[in-house]
Amino acid sequence: MSESAANTPSGDATARIENVVIIGSGPAGWTAAVYAARARLDPLVIEGGPSREMIPGGQLMFTTDIENFPGFPEGVDGQKLMADMKTQAERFGTRVVTDDVVEVDTSVRPFRLVTRYSGEYFARSVILATGARANWLGLHNEERLAQSGGGVSACAVCDGALPAFRDQVLAVVGGGDSAMEEATYLTKFAREVVIVHRRDSFRASPIMAERALADPKIRVAWNSEVVDVLGDDFITGLRLRDTVTGAESTITVGGLFLAIGHTPNTGFLKGVVDLDDAGYVIPAEPWRTGTSVEGIFAAGDVMDAYYRQAVTAAGTGCMAALDAERWLAHGVEGTPHEIPAEPVASEPIAAESVAADS
Ligand code: NAP
């Protein structure tokens, strides 16, 4: 067996090699799929299985109205936007598998992707678009009201301008830059913003903390943690506990915004591509989507702890598909990828082709 063939796990003669596998199904993943499909790369999206924390479609599936995605003057439901993006990608021939990738093996070319349920996939290039998940407090009523559109959100920029929050007292939980930024942003709409922070000093950068503290519409509940979220269909208040004395109190609020950090969905990428200390994929070059492994690209919140918007994720999804297309055309050990005239379902390939491709 040649070295290349040996590199193809188990030398499976029927294994199909994908041009590009996109892992993840938020705005970054679907946009990458639309571009890759229209470039005749016949992409495969592995969209992720439903779990308690994440569902196919990503964070927008937990949002109701999205008012800041261009092209929807009346706003658009998050689930509908994701369903439409998927339909658009499928219209150009994107194939979709509902499963989780649990391992990316970069020691072989094509890359070997191991999934939880549906076995292995082989890919010349990979786009990582698994996103990040907002951290939540883990309270039952917080989760219930967040999922039902009951005034609990982990994204002030996404949801803060909704009519339900106008002229209300809104609470922001957290003491980092996000909490400062979100509290300041919410003052445009709110009557008052209460930052609920569990300590007596902020983690945020001084300039952002000072700006928030100087705002007459913002006050801080120091040394306070949320122990319950009140309200049946819509939030009406918070039960707080003083972290020093243990005393409990209730405040009336018309909205709750969590700003206690995000966790990128990169557990399966440790030791595969370079990640920063918080677990985000580090691009190999600024304003490019390539990672530390040639042929693996990243898009969306999985590589962006800063902007974290649906539209920026979609933008980097486009960039990743263009980067993958160019890389496939020029970068695979000098073998250009031949682009068929029409999108076609790739045929299973023979072992000799595997060897030639590797
Ligand atoms: P962060 O810096 O990790 O801050 C998270 C905050 O949430 C901390 O104050 C933490 O409290 C609090 N927290 C965490 N878990 C909690 C829990 N279970 N209950 C109550 N409070 C909890 O996260 P971030 O603010 O999202 O910022 C992430 C990164 O993005 C940072 O590097 C930040 O500088 C950057 N960022 C920059 C900008 C900007 O420059 N415009 C804007 C946003 C974010 P403790 O302090 O007690 O740990």
Boltz pocket constraint, residues with backbone or C-beta under 6 A from the ligand:
constraints:
  - pocket:
      binder: B
      contacts: [[A, 136], [A, 137], [A, 173], [A, 174], [A, 175], [A, 176], [A, 177], [A, 178], [A, 179], [A, 181], [A, 196], [A, 198], [A, 199], [A, 201], [A, 202], [A, 203], [A, 204], [A, 225], [A, 259], [A, 260], [A, 261], [A, 262], [A, 305], [A, 306]]
      max_distance: 6.0
